[in-house]
């Protein structure tokens, strides 16, 4: 039950849900998938020629499987980053209170 209390679990779960919504055409414009451009990593990747063909098929105007995979991996990265920061803050408080 401890995993449910982590950011990484919830970020991956939300990322999978967003991918599902996009895959079933409930997010046909990709607004949720790209989080309105607020996701700096994925936003940069979409406008980089190296990753654009891996994420987006412009001829069919759809997101490819690589894009869904990147969405989940980036969600995991954000979750792990926040979990690490939270761990650092808790550890600092624990060490400060113990002295």
C-alpha positions in Angstrom: 0.0 0.0 0.0 3.0 2.3 0.3 3.3 2.5 -3.5 -0.1 4.3 -3.7 1.3 7.1 -1.7 4.1 7.9 -4.2 4.0 10.6 -6.9 5.5 8.1 -9.4 2.5 5.8 -9.1 0.0 8.5 -9.7 1.9 10.2 -12.5 2.3 6.9 -14.4 -1.4 6.2 -13.8 -2.5 9.6 -15.1 -0.1 9.2 -18.0 -1.6 5.8 -19.0 -5.1 7.3 -18.6 -4.3 10.2 -20.9 -2.8 7.8 -23.4 -5.9 5.7 -23.3 -8.1 8.8 -23.8 -6.0 9.9 -26.8 -5.9 6.3 -28.3 -9.7 6.0 -28.1 -10.1 9.4 -29.8 -11.6 11.1 -26.8 -8.7 13.6 -26.9 -8.5 13.9 -30.7 -6.7 17.3 -30.6 -4.0 16.0 -28.2 -4.7 18.7 -25.7 -4.5 16.4 -22.7 -1.7 14.3 -24.2 0.6 17.3 -24.5 -0.9 19.0 -21.3 -1.5 22.2 -23.2 2.2 22.7 -23.8 3.0 22.8 -20.1 5.1 19.7 -20.2 8.6 21.2 -21.0 10.3 17.9 -21.9 7.6 16.5 -24.2 7.0 19.9 -25.7 10.7 20.2 -26.6 10.7 16.7 -28.0 7.8 17.4 -30.3 9.5 20.4 -31.9 12.8 18.6 -32.2 13.3 16.9 -35.5 15.0 14.0 -33.9 11.9 13.0 -31.8 9.1 14.4 -33.8 8.9 11.5 -36.3 9.1 9.1 -33.3 6.1 10.7 -31.5 3.9 12.1 -34.2 2.8 11.0 -37.7 2.0 14.2 -39.5 0.6 12.5 -42.6 -2.1 10.7 -40.6 -2.2 13.4 -37.9 -2.0 10.9 -35.0 0.3 10.0 -32.2 2.5 6.9 -32.6 3.2 4.2 -30.1 6.6 5.8 -29.4 4.7 8.9 -28.3 2.6 6.9 -25.8 5.7 5.2 -24.4 7.5 8.6 -24.0 4.4 10.0 -22.3 4.5 7.3 -19.7 8.3 7.4 -19.3 8.2 11.2 -18.8 5.4 10.8 -16.2 7.5 8.3 -14.4 10.5 10.7 -14.5 8.4 13.5 -13.0 7.0 11.2 -10.4 10.4 9.9 -9.4 11.8 13.5 -9.3 9.1 14.6 -6.9 9.4 11.4 -4.8 13.2 12.1 -4.5 12.6 15.7 -3.5 10.0 14.7 -0.9 12.4 12.1 0.4 15.1 14.7 0.8 12.8 17.1 2.6 11.6 14.4 5.0 15.1 13.2 5.6 16.3 16.7 6.3 13.5 17.2 8.8 14.2 13.9 10.4 18.0 14.6 10.8 17.3 18.1 12.1 14.8 17.0 14.6 17.0 14.2 15.9 19.9 16.5 16.9 
